[in-house]
Amino acid sequence: MKFTVHKSTLINKLTPAMGTVSNKNTITSIEGVLIETLPSGEIRFSTYDMNKGYRTTFIPTEIVREGRFILNAQRFLQIVRVLPDDEVTVDINDKLSCTISCDKVSFSMFAMRGEDFPNLPDLQSDRGFEISSEKLKMIIGKVSHSIAEQDNRPMLCGAFFKIREGEMEVVSCDSYTLSRCSVKCDISSLAASGELSYSFIIPGHALGELSKCLSEGEEENVKFFISRKHAIVVKGDTVFFTRTIDSEYIDYERIIPKENDIFVTVDRERFLDALERANIVAEEKIKSSGKSYVKISVYEQSLSVTSASVNGRVFDEMDCVHEGGDLDIGFNCRYLINSTKVAEGENIKISLKSATQAITIEPVEADDEFKYFYMILPVRMNDQQ
């Protein structure tokens, strides 16, 4: 195999693929990128870590010799990055010796035969829909912080998507926080039957990589296909695919508090600033093996944020609109920061009930186009602050 292409094209095609390259596996081939020449005159890159994968094509400047080989992806990208900004030639011979040259610079590395690359799953499905890339990227960013990294309930390690005509809802829960967002948008069916009712769970580790492939601030659509075990997202000449979590999602409607009777309206940025300050002290408590929490106190028309450690204490008070009784309640500060940061609007509405029951964060004014709802469980406060 021998082909020539500009360095910028290689960088643009290789960089998004790195998130689906395995570096913790005994199978050497999945640490690589499969490079193939196609009858159409294109080059195709494929990466696959046995759970998620990425495939993209591009038109090279020239194909001198066809072939199908694997190169170590990390090494290949490192080499390409330090080459001059010019045309790059990749030459792999039958003895699996690869030369990567640009201008007067050349590197050599070993290659593997393309036949050693694992078989990719079937990326064809007749069930799917088309949706705004920007809206999909936005809603992933609003719920990702509530996905569990490890849990004996596998469904909590992913985000639950519910697609209906004109609306996409996504829910995530890590046992301590719950995020629920929905957005109104144009969704068109790609199924011959016109089906437009889908529910599926995408693993958290795959959502971050999917988000990198999506456009921000561009009115571009992606095609989203659902097969028996995989979700396949097609955007232009790139394909991202991942295993879905084969499980029923939790009944999140049942755990959402419905009897909160203390309501606080507060400036979101002001509240977030107070939490960031309090977290400096709260993190000191983690290092000293103490309970890491901040105390939120609501009284009269004020809200205060307090945190204390062996090294010091922080107190921050702000104005708010308060309805209901007074309350002191403790939280893991990071959970509150994550939910407040991704909330929208100048002001947010916080609903509470008692020091042992979950609070919710919602917009002050309803928006028919985009809705968000965050729930955070409190922690027990054992010492005085």
N, C-alpha and C positions, 0 to 999 in steps of 0.2 A: 504494500500500500504506500502510495506517495501522493500527497496533495499540498496545495499552497493556499493560505488564507491570511487575511490581515489579523494582526495581533488583537485589535479591539473586538473583532468578532469572536475569537476564541475566548477572550475574557468574559464577554457578555453571555456566552453560551455555557461556559464551564462554571462560573460563580454560582448561579442558582442551583446547579446540580449537586453541589458539594453537601448540601443538607441531607441528601439521600444516599450518601456513600458511607458504608460501614467502616468503623475503625476498631470494633470490638468483636471480631469474628475470626474463627479459624479458617474460613474460606477466603483465600487470598484474592480470588477473582472479584469478590464484591467490594473490595477496597479500590476497585478500578472503575474506569469509564470505558464502556464498550464503544469503539469507533468503527463505523461501517460506511462503505460507499454504497449508494443506492442506484438502481437503474435510471432514476430520474435525473442523475447528475448531482445529487445532493449528498452531503455528509450527515450521518445521524449519530448523535451521542446518546447513550443510555446509561443510567446509574440505578442501582436497586439494592437496598439493604435487607431484603426479604420481608419487609413490612411496608415500605413506601418506596416510590421510584420516580424518576424524572426522565423524560425523553424529549429531545429537540432536534430539529434539522436546520441546515443552512446551506447556502450555495457557495462553494469555495471559488477562489480565483481560478484554480486549475486542479484537475485530477489527472495525474500521470499514470498511476497504477492502482487498480482496485484492490480491495481487501477487507478483512474483518479481524480486528485485533483489540486487545485490552491493554490500557496503560494505567499505572497507579495514578489515581485521580489527584491526590494531594501533591505528589511530586510533579506531575504534568503542569498543574496550575502554578506551582511555585516557579517552575522554569519559565513559563509563558510570561508571568508578571515581570520578570527581570530582563526580558528581551527588549531590544530597541522597538520603537513604535513604527513598525514596518511589516511587510509581508513575511509570514512565517511558513517554513516548509517542514512538514512532518513526513519522515521516510522510515518505513518499517519493512525489513526484509524477511525472507523465509526462515532465517536463523534467529528470529525474534529479537533482533537488535534494532533499536529505534534511534534515529538522529533527528534532533529538533534544531533547525538553523534559522537564523535571521541576520541579514547583512553579513558581517564577518564573525558573528558569534554562533557557536554550535554547542549543543549538549547531547550526550548519549545516555540512554537508559534501556532497561530490559522491558520487553513486551510479553504478553501472554496471548495464546491463541483464542480467537473469539468464541470457539466452541466450548471453552471452559466457563463462559458466563452463564449464570443460572437462567433457566427459562422464565421469562416474564409472564405474569398472569394475562389472561384474555382481556384485552382492553376494549372489547366491543360490547355494547349493550344497547338494547332498544328502549330502555327506560331512562328518561332524563329530562332536563329542562335547561333553558337559557336564562341567564340572570346578569345583572350589572356587576362587573368586576369590582368597581369602587364600593358598592353597597355590601358585597360579600366581604371585602377586606375590612371595611369599617366595623361590621358586626362581630367579626372574629376578634378584633382588638377590644371590643367592649366586654367580652365574656371570658377571654383566655385566662385571666387571673384567678378564676374560680375552678379551674380544672385540677383535680387531684393528680399528683405525680405518682403516688403509690397508694393503693387501696385494695382490700380484698373483694371489693365490689367493682369489677372492671368497668362498668358503665360510667362510674364517676371519674375515670381517667380519660374521659373524652367529652365532647360537646354534643348535645342533642339538637339536631336540626329538624324542624317541622316546616315543610313547604306546602303552601296552599296557593290558590290563584290570587295573585296580587299581594301576597304577604309571605315573609320569611321570619320565623321565630327561632331563636337559638337559646338554649338553656345550659348552664354548667353549674356543678355543685361539688365542693370538696369536703363536705361534712361540717365545715365551719362557716362558709359563705355560699351564697347562691346568687347567680346572675341570670337575669331573664330579659332579653331584648327582642324587639320585633320591629321590622321595617316594612313599610309599604313600597312596593316597586313592581315594575313590569316583569312578569315571569311567563315565559312561553314554553309550551310543552314540545319536547323533541320526540315523544313517543308516537307511533303510528295511531295508537288508540286515543291520543289526546290527553292521556292521564296527566294530572297535575296535583297529585296528593302523595307526598313522600315523607317518610320519617326514617332517620338514620343517625348513627353516632360515629363521629370522626375522632380518632385518638388525639390527645393534646399534643404529642410530639410531632404529629403530622400537620396540625393546624398552623404552627409557626412557619413551617416550610411552605405551606400552601400560600400563606399571607405574603411571603416574599415574592411569589410568582404573580401576584395580582397588581393591577394598576391602581394608583391613587390620584384622584383629581382628573381622571379621564373617563369619558363616556364610552366605555368599551365593555362588551358583553363576553362572558365565558360560557362554554357549554359544560354542563355538569351531568355526568351519567352515573347511574347506580346499577351495579351488577350484584350478583348474589353475595359476594364477599368484599367487593371493592367500591370505592368512590373514585371516579375518573374525571379530572377537570382539564378541559382543552381550551387553550388560549393561544390563538394564532398558530404558530409552528411548534408550540411546546405542549407537552402532556404531563400532568402531575397525577399520580395515582397512589392510593393508600388503602390498606385493609380497613374495613369498618369494624366496629365492636359489635359482635353478634349477641345482643342482650336487650332485654326490655329496660327502658329508662325508669328511674324512680318516679313515684307519684308526687311530683313537686308541688302540685296544687294543694295537697293535703298538709304539707309542712309550712306553707306560707301563713304567717300570723294575720288574723282577721279581726282581732279584738283590741288592738293597740288604741290607747286613749290619751296619750300624751303626744303632742305634735309640736315640732320645732321647725321654723323656716329660718335658714341661715345663708349668708353669702358663701358660695361654694369655694371660691379662691381664698377667702379669709379663713375658713374652716380648714382647708387643705394646708395653708401655711402654718397654722397652729399645730396640726398633726405632725408636719415635718419637723418642727422644732421639738415637739414632745418625743419624737422617735429617737432623737439624738440621745436623750436620757434613757429611754426605754431599751435601746440597744445595749447600753452599759449594763443593764440588769441581766441581759442574756449572758454576757461575758462573766458576770459574777454568779451565774447559775440561779439567779432570782427569777421570780415570776415577771415576765415581760408584758406589761400592760399600761394603758393610759386610762385615767379616770375622766369621764365626761359628766359634768354636773349641769343640770338645767334648773333654773330658779328665776322667778319674776320674768324679766325680759332679757335675761342674760344666759350665755352658755360659756362654761369654762373647761379648759383642757389642762390636766395636771399629770405630771409624771415625776417619780422620784427614784433615786438610786443611792448607793453608798457615797457616790461622788458629788451629788448635787440634786437639784430639784428645778422643775420648770412649771410655771403657772401662766396661763394665757386666757384672757377673758374677752368676750366679744358680744355685741348686741345681737339679739335674735327676736323673732316673733314666737312667743311660747303660749301654748294652750294646754291646760291640764295641770296635773300635780308636779311637784318638784321631784327630782330623781338624781341619784348618783349611780353610775354604771361603768364597769370596766371592760376594756377591749384589748385585743392584740392590735397594736397600733398599725402594723403593716396591712392588716386586713382592711381597716378603715381607710387608709391612704389609697390602696388599690381601687376600692370601689368609688371613693370620692373623685379620684383623678379621672376616671373614665366617664363619670356622669356628665350630663350636658346642662347648659343653662347657667345664668348668673346666680340664681338661688336654688337650693335643694330643700326638699321636705323630708325631715327625719321623723319617723313614727316609733314610739316606745310604749312599753307597758309596765315592766318591772326590771329590777337589776338582774334577773335570771332568765328573761325572755328575749328573743331575737328582736333586733331593730330592723327597720327597712328604710331605704333611701330611694326617693322617687322625685320626678320633676314637680315643680310647684304648679305649673300649668300644663294641662294635657296637650299632647301633640299627636294628631292623627297619623302623621307620617312616620314618626319614630318614637317608640316607647321603651323606657328602661326601668328596671326594678332590681334593686340589690338588697340582699338580706345578710346580716352579719350576726353571729352568735356572740354573746358576751362571755367574759371570763369571771371567775369568782375572785373577789378582792379580799385577801387575807390580812393585809397590813394597812396601816393608816397612811394616807398621802396628804 
